[in-house]
Amino acid sequence: MELVEATADDLDALVDRWYDLAREMEAYSELNELAYGDVREVSDDGFRAHLDSEDVTDYLVVRDGERIGFVTLREGQHPSRRYSTSLRIVNLAIDEDYRGRGHGTAILERAKELARERGCDHLKVSCEWHNEDARRFYRDAGFQPKQVEYAQSLE
């Protein structure tokens, strides 16, 4: 398994996989409701902006030459803290047919390597509160709960 940095040629693959992930997240909160009824309605502008960003990188997960998922990583800083430079896993998705085979764990290991290479001192990730599978996955991988994020609709 390898992470291959996405290019403009990969925008459709990123959007398709993001849409599948976003659809799965709808089940965890009404605030996750998508504005799109179909993946064909989704613009690639967000991922296109990532290509121009120095802080955000999208990777396709490739196994034996086949794309099986994607991960989005974002660098961040808290200059007032001892552990001040982080790499955040923003999106992590493995295609359904390839789940449960250790690919997610391999991505986390590669993300740790990338974080160290970039001079980061910690790795961050968040997931939906009610997504017990994701919470268990990250706990089992050695992540510790650090803070809770709350959201409130203004409608």
Protein Blocks (a to p, Z undefined) as FASTA:
>chain_A
ZZddddfklmmmmmmmmmmmmmmmmmmocklpcfbfbfklpccklmmmmmmpckbccddd
deehiafbdcdddddddfkbmblcccddfbdcddfklgonommmmmmmmmmmmmmmnopa
bdcddddfklmmlmmmmmmnopacfbdcddddfZZ
